Amino acid sequence: MKTKYSRYTYLIALFLIVGASTTTAQQNNQAGASTQSQVSQIEADDLVYMREEEKLARDSYEVLGEEWGLAIFSNISQSEQRHMDALELVLDRFGIADPIIDESDVGNFADPTLQDLFNDLMTSGMKSEMDALKVGAAIEETDILDIQHAIERTENQDIIATYENLLCGSRNHLRAFVGQIEFYGDIYTPVLMSDDDFDAIVDFPMERRCGANNGGKGKGNRKGKGKGKGKGKGNCNGTGSFNDDGS
């Protein structure tokens, strides 16, 4: 399985961007390693990285929403804030140093890899509304894969429960962005996921109770190109509104 860093390199290449840093999350957290004792160093590093990765999603959607005025960005950025808050609670619980000093400081990151990625994605997302929506979908693909990878690296049930909640929300976000892309007459092709894994998510209805073992897989339909609706409750409609599940 590819690591989160190789996936980000591939994502940047997709948007014809070069120059991402290869600095790892571990290098940023050595100073705080001794403060945690109930989790492994790998678990701590993953939590720190995911906390900033959720900030990258939030910040990206705030900037793109301001630029293009699409409600989907402002709505999902609020959900990403809740993801950040959930990870902050876990960091506090285990005494792990928070990499974020000021949450209101949009677009700045302690991890150089995430800093370079944010800058490059914003360059891509500022080209057009459609490019911005595809950046959003690509960010959610990356979040899903990185969360899945982090789950594989821990046996701590508290951490897994938090990750599963984030994963559920990210699946809904991906469905929403793909729905908007199709509504405006384009098609989104997955850039990181296999076609089967991607279809298993976007062809499934919006999940309304994240954290309740929804699973995120199963039979479903995207009826008609461009409507962005799945069977069941919840949809992302053509105006860009997004009925969030609270995650």
TORKOL-4160 file (C-alpha; in steps of 0.2 Angstrom, whole numbers, padded with zeros to 4 digits, m for minus):
247
<pt num="1" X="0000" Y="0000" Z="0000"/>
<pt num="2" X="0006" Y="0017" Z="m0004"/>
<pt num="3" X="0010" Y="0029" Z="0010"/>
<pt num="4" X="0002" Y="0045" Z="0013"/>
<pt num="5" X="0017" Y="0054" Z="0006"/>
<pt num="6" X="0018" Y="0045" Z="m0010"/>
<pt num="7" X="0000" Y="0047" Z="m0013"/>
<pt num="8" X="0002" Y="0066" Z="m0010"/>
<pt num="9" X="0016" Y="0066" Z="m0023"/>
<pt num="10" X="0005" Y="0057" Z="m0035"/>
<pt num="11" X="m0009" Y="0070" Z="m0032"/>
<pt num="12" X="0002" Y="0085" Z="m0035"/>
<pt num="13" X="0008" Y="0076" Z="m0051"/>
<pt num="14" X="m0010" Y="0075" Z="m0057"/>
<pt num="15" X="m0012" Y="0093" Z="m0056"/>
<pt num="16" X="0004" Y="0096" Z="m0065"/>
<pt num="17" X="0013" Y="0103" Z="m0050"/>
<pt num="18" X="0030" Y="0099" Z="m0044"/>
<pt num="19" X="0041" Y="0103" Z="m0029"/>
<pt num="20" X="0033" Y="0095" Z="m0015"/>
<pt num="21" X="0044" Y="0093" Z="0001"/>
<pt num="22" X="0048" Y="0075" Z="0006"/>
<pt num="23" X="0049" Y="0080" Z="0025"/>
<pt num="24" X="0040" Y="0067" Z="0036"/>
<pt num="25" X="0028" Y="0070" Z="0050"/>
<pt num="26" X="0039" Y="0061" Z="0061"/>
<pt num="27" X="0053" Y="0074" Z="0060"/>
<pt num="28" X="0040" Y="0087" Z="0066"/>
<pt num="29" X="0035" Y="0078" Z="0082"/>
<pt num="30" X="0052" Y="0072" Z="0089"/>
<pt num="31" X="0051" Y="0085" Z="0102"/>
<pt num="32" X="0034" Y="0080" Z="0109"/>
<pt num="33" X="0037" Y="0061" Z="0108"/>
<pt num="34" X="0041" Y="0060" Z="0126"/>
<pt num="35" X="0024" Y="0068" Z="0132"/>
<pt num="36" X="0014" Y="0053" Z="0126"/>
<pt num="37" X="0014" Y="0036" Z="0135"/>
<pt num="38" X="m0002" Y="0027" Z="0131"/>
<pt num="39" X="0000" Y="0027" Z="0112"/>
<pt num="40" X="0015" Y="0021" Z="0101"/>
<pt num="41" X="0026" Y="0034" Z="0092"/>
<pt num="42" X="0018" Y="0028" Z="0075"/>
<pt num="43" X="0000" Y="0032" Z="0082"/>
<pt num="44" X="0006" Y="0048" Z="0089"/>
<pt num="45" X="0014" Y="0053" Z="0072"/>
<pt num="46" X="m0002" Y="0048" Z="0063"/>
<pt num="47" X="m0013" Y="0058" Z="0074"/>
<pt num="48" X="m0003" Y="0074" Z="0073"/>
<pt num="49" X="m0002" Y="0072" Z="0054"/>
<pt num="50" X="m0021" Y="0069" Z="0052"/>
<pt num="51" X="m0024" Y="0084" Z="0063"/>
<pt num="52" X="m0015" Y="0095" Z="0051"/>
<pt num="53" X="m0022" Y="0086" Z="0036"/>
<pt num="54" X="m0039" Y="0090" Z="0041"/>
<pt num="55" X="m0034" Y="0108" Z="0043"/>
<pt num="56" X="m0028" Y="0108" Z="0025"/>
<pt num="57" X="m0045" Y="0102" Z="0019"/>
<pt num="58" X="m0054" Y="0115" Z="0030"/>
<pt num="59" X="m0042" Y="0129" Z="0024"/>
<pt num="60" X="m0043" Y="0124" Z="0006"/>
<pt num="61" X="m0062" Y="0124" Z="0006"/>
<pt num="62" X="m0062" Y="0141" Z="0015"/>
<pt num="63" X="m0051" Y="0149" Z="0001"/>
<pt num="64" X="m0059" Y="0141" Z="m0013"/>
<pt num="65" X="m0076" Y="0145" Z="m0006"/>
<pt num="66" X="m0072" Y="0163" Z="m0005"/>
<pt num="67" X="m0065" Y="0163" Z="m0023"/>
<pt num="68" X="m0079" Y="0154" Z="m0031"/>
<pt num="69" X="m0094" Y="0157" Z="m0020"/>
<pt num="70" X="m0100" Y="0139" Z="m0020"/>
<pt num="71" X="m0109" Y="0134" Z="m0005"/>
<pt num="72" X="m0102" Y="0117" Z="m0005"/>
<pt num="73" X="m0085" Y="0123" Z="0000"/>
<pt num="74" X="m0091" Y="0134" Z="0015"/>
<pt num="75" X="m0103" Y="0119" Z="0021"/>
<pt num="76" X="m0089" Y="0106" Z="0020"/>
<pt num="77" X="m0076" Y="0117" Z="0028"/>
<pt num="78" X="m0087" Y="0118" Z="0043"/>
<pt num="79" X="m0087" Y="0099" Z="0044"/>
<pt num="80" X="m0068" Y="0099" Z="0042"/>
<pt num="81" X="m0067" Y="0110" Z="0057"/>
<pt num="82" X="m0077" Y="0097" Z="0067"/>
<pt num="83" X="m0065" Y="0084" Z="0061"/>
<pt num="84" X="m0050" Y="0095" Z="0067"/>
<pt num="85" X="m0059" Y="0097" Z="0084"/>
<pt num="86" X="m0061" Y="0078" Z="0086"/>
<pt num="87" X="m0043" Y="0075" Z="0083"/>
<pt num="88" X="m0038" Y="0089" Z="0095"/>
<pt num="89" X="m0048" Y="0080" Z="0109"/>
<pt num="90" X="m0038" Y="0064" Z="0105"/>
<pt num="91" X="m0022" Y="0073" Z="0105"/>
<pt num="92" X="m0026" Y="0081" Z="0122"/>
<pt num="93" X="m0032" Y="0064" Z="0129"/>
<pt num="94" X="m0015" Y="0056" Z="0126"/>
<pt num="95" X="m0004" Y="0071" Z="0130"/>
<pt num="96" X="0002" Y="0073" Z="0112"/>
<pt num="97" X="0008" Y="0091" Z="0107"/>
<pt num="98" X="m0004" Y="0099" Z="0095"/>
<pt num="99" X="0005" Y="0105" Z="0079"/>
<pt num="100" X="m0007" Y="0119" Z="0076"/>
<pt num="101" X="m0003" Y="0134" Z="0086"/>
<pt num="102" X="m0017" Y="0146" Z="0079"/>
<pt num="103" X="m0032" Y="0138" Z="0070"/>
<pt num="104" X="m0037" Y="0154" Z="0063"/>
<pt num="105" X="m0021" Y="0156" Z="0053"/>
<pt num="106" X="m0027" Y="0149" Z="0037"/>
<pt num="107" X="m0015" Y="0142" Z="0024"/>
<pt num="108" X="0000" Y="0139" Z="0036"/>
<pt num="109" X="0006" Y="0122" Z="0042"/>
<pt num="110" X="0020" Y="0115" Z="0053"/>
<pt num="111" X="0023" Y="0101" Z="0041"/>
<pt num="112" X="0032" Y="0107" Z="0025"/>
<pt num="113" X="0024" Y="0093" Z="0015"/>
<pt num="114" X="0007" Y="0100" Z="0019"/>
<pt num="115" X="0012" Y="0118" Z="0017"/>
<pt num="116" X="0019" Y="0114" Z="m0001"/>
<pt num="117" X="0003" Y="0104" Z="m0005"/>
<pt num="118" X="m0009" Y="0117" Z="0001"/>
<pt num="119" X="0000" Y="0130" Z="m0010"/>
<pt num="120" X="0000" Y="0119" Z="m0025"/>
<pt num="121" X="m0018" Y="0114" Z="m0024"/>
<pt num="122" X="m0023" Y="0132" Z="m0022"/>
<pt num="123" X="m0014" Y="0136" Z="m0038"/>
<pt num="124" X="m0024" Y="0122" Z="m0047"/>
<pt num="125" X="m0041" Y="0127" Z="m0038"/>
<pt num="126" X="m0040" Y="0145" Z="m0043"/>
<pt num="127" X="m0040" Y="0141" Z="m0062"/>
<pt num="128" X="m0059" Y="0138" Z="m0063"/>
<pt num="129" X="m0074" Y="0132" Z="m0053"/>
<pt num="130" X="m0073" Y="0115" Z="m0060"/>
<pt num="131" X="m0054" Y="0114" Z="m0056"/>
<pt num="132" X="m0059" Y="0119" Z="m0038"/>
<pt num="133" X="m0072" Y="0105" Z="m0037"/>
<pt num="134" X="m0060" Y="0092" Z="m0043"/>
<pt num="135" X="m0047" Y="0098" Z="m0031"/>
<pt num="136" X="m0060" Y="0095" Z="m0017"/>
<pt num="137" X="m0064" Y="0078" Z="m0023"/>
<pt num="138" X="m0045" Y="0074" Z="m0024"/>
<pt num="139" X="m0042" Y="0080" Z="m0006"/>
<pt num="140" X="m0056" Y="0069" Z="0000"/>
<pt num="141" X="m0049" Y="0054" Z="m0009"/>
<pt num="142" X="m0032" Y="0057" Z="m0001"/>
<pt num="143" X="m0041" Y="0059" Z="0016"/>
<pt num="144" X="m0050" Y="0043" Z="0015"/>
<pt num="145" X="m0034" Y="0033" Z="0010"/>
<pt num="146" X="m0024" Y="0041" Z="0024"/>
<pt num="147" X="m0037" Y="0038" Z="0037"/>
<pt num="148" X="m0038" Y="0020" Z="0031"/>
<pt num="149" X="m0019" Y="0018" Z="0032"/>
<pt num="150" X="m0019" Y="0026" Z="0050"/>
<pt num="151" X="m0032" Y="0013" Z="0055"/>
<pt num="152" X="m0021" Y="m0001" Z="0049"/>
<pt num="153" X="m0007" Y="0006" Z="0060"/>
<pt num="154" X="m0016" Y="0006" Z="0077"/>
<pt num="155" X="m0026" Y="m0006" Z="0088"/>
<pt num="156" X="m0032" Y="0007" Z="0100"/>
<pt num="157" X="m0051" Y="0007" Z="0100"/>
<pt num="158" X="m0053" Y="0025" Z="0105"/>
<pt num="159" X="m0042" Y="0031" Z="0090"/>
<pt num="160" X="m0050" Y="0019" Z="0078"/>
<pt num="161" X="m0067" Y="0026" Z="0083"/>
<pt num="162" X="m0062" Y="0043" Z="0080"/>
<pt num="163" X="m0054" Y="0039" Z="0063"/>
<pt num="164" X="m0070" Y="0029" Z="0058"/>
<pt num="165" X="m0081" Y="0045" Z="0061"/>
<pt num="166" X="m0069" Y="0055" Z="0050"/>
<pt num="167" X="m0069" Y="0042" Z="0037"/>
<pt num="168" X="m0088" Y="0042" Z="0036"/>
<pt num="169" X="m0088" Y="0061" Z="0034"/>
<pt num="170" X="m0075" Y="0060" Z="0021"/>
<pt num="171" X="m0085" Y="0048" Z="0011"/>
<pt num="172" X="m0100" Y="0060" Z="0011"/>
<pt num="173" X="m0089" Y="0074" Z="0006"/>
<pt num="174" X="m0082" Y="0064" Z="m0009"/>
<pt num="175" X="m0100" Y="0060" Z="m0014"/>
<pt num="176" X="m0105" Y="0078" Z="m0013"/>
<pt num="177" X="m0090" Y="0084" Z="m0024"/>
<pt num="178" X="m0093" Y="0071" Z="m0037"/>
<pt num="179" X="m0111" Y="0076" Z="m0037"/>
<pt num="180" X="m0107" Y="0094" Z="m0040"/>
<pt num="181" X="m0095" Y="0089" Z="m0054"/>
<pt num="182" X="m0108" Y="0079" Z="m0063"/>
<pt num="183" X="m0121" Y="0092" Z="m0060"/>
<pt num="184" X="m0111" Y="0104" Z="m0070"/>
<pt num="185" X="m0109" Y="0092" Z="m0084"/>
<pt num="186" X="m0092" Y="0085" Z="m0081"/>
<pt num="187" X="m0085" Y="0068" Z="m0075"/>
<pt num="188" X="m0074" Y="0065" Z="m0060"/>
<pt num="189" X="m0061" Y="0050" Z="m0063"/>
<pt num="190" X="m0053" Y="0044" Z="m0047"/>
<pt num="191" X="m0035" Y="0049" Z="m0046"/>
<pt num="192" X="m0029" Y="0039" Z="m0031"/>
<pt num="193" X="m0042" Y="0025" Z="m0028"/>
<pt num="194" X="m0046" Y="0010" Z="m0038"/>
<pt num="195" X="m0062" Y="0012" Z="m0048"/>
<pt num="196" X="m0070" Y="m0002" Z="m0038"/>
<pt num="197" X="m0066" Y="0007" Z="m0021"/>
<pt num="198" X="m0072" Y="0023" Z="m0028"/>
<pt num="199" X="m0088" Y="0017" Z="m0035"/>
<pt num="200" X="m0092" Y="0008" Z="m0019"/>
<pt num="201" X="m0092" Y="0025" Z="m0011"/>
<pt num="202" X="m0100" Y="0036" Z="m0023"/>
<pt num="203" X="m0114" Y="0024" Z="m0028"/>
<pt num="204" X="m0119" Y="0022" Z="m0010"/>
<pt num="205" X="m0131" Y="0035" Z="m0002"/>
<pt num="206" X="m0126" Y="0049" Z="0010"/>
<pt num="207" X="m0122" Y="0041" Z="0027"/>
<pt num="208" X="m0133" Y="0050" Z="0040"/>
<pt num="209" X="m0126" Y="0042" Z="0056"/>
<pt num="210" X="m0107" Y="0043" Z="0055"/>
<pt num="211" X="m0099" Y="0032" Z="0069"/>
<pt num="212" X="m0114" Y="0020" Z="0068"/>
<pt num="213" X="m0105" Y="0007" Z="0058"/>
<pt num="214" X="m0113" Y="0012" Z="0041"/>
<pt num="215" X="m0099" Y="0004" Z="0032"/>
<pt num="216" X="m0099" Y="0015" Z="0017"/>
<pt num="217" X="m0101" Y="0001" Z="0005"/>
<pt num="218" X="m0116" Y="m0007" Z="m0004"/>
<pt num="219" X="m0127" Y="m0005" Z="m0018"/>
<pt num="220" X="m0133" Y="0012" Z="m0023"/>
<pt num="221" X="m0136" Y="0023" Z="m0038"/>
<pt num="222" X="m0131" Y="0039" Z="m0045"/>
<pt num="223" X="m0147" Y="0042" Z="m0055"/>
<pt num="224" X="m0144" Y="0052" Z="m0071"/>
<pt num="225" X="m0128" Y="0061" Z="m0075"/>
<pt num="226" X="m0126" Y="0077" Z="m0066"/>
<pt num="227" X="m0139" Y="0077" Z="m0052"/>
<pt num="228" X="m0127" Y="0072" Z="m0038"/>
<pt num="229" X="m0141" Y="0062" Z="m0029"/>
<pt num="230" X="m0140" Y="0045" Z="m0022"/>
<pt num="231" X="m0155" Y="0034" Z="m0016"/>
<pt num="232" X="m0160" Y="0038" Z="0002"/>
<pt num="233" X="m0159" Y="0053" Z="0012"/>
<pt num="234" X="m0147" Y="0067" Z="0009"/>
<pt num="235" X="m0140" Y="0074" Z="m0007"/>
<pt num="236" X="m0129" Y="0088" Z="m0014"/>
<pt num="237" X="m0140" Y="0097" Z="m0026"/>
<pt num="238" X="m0136" Y="0109" Z="m0041"/>
<pt num="239" X="m0136" Y="0124" Z="m0030"/>
<pt num="240" X="m0121" Y="0118" Z="m0021"/>
<pt num="241" X="m0129" Y="0115" Z="m0004"/>
<pt num="242" X="m0124" Y="0100" Z="0006"/>
<pt num="243" X="m0134" Y="0092" Z="0019"/>
<pt num="244" X="m0120" Y="0087" Z="0031"/>
<pt num="245" X="m0121" Y="0072" Z="0043"/>
<pt num="246" X="m0114" Y="0082" Z="0057"/>
<pt num="247" X="m0096" Y="0074" Z="0056"/>
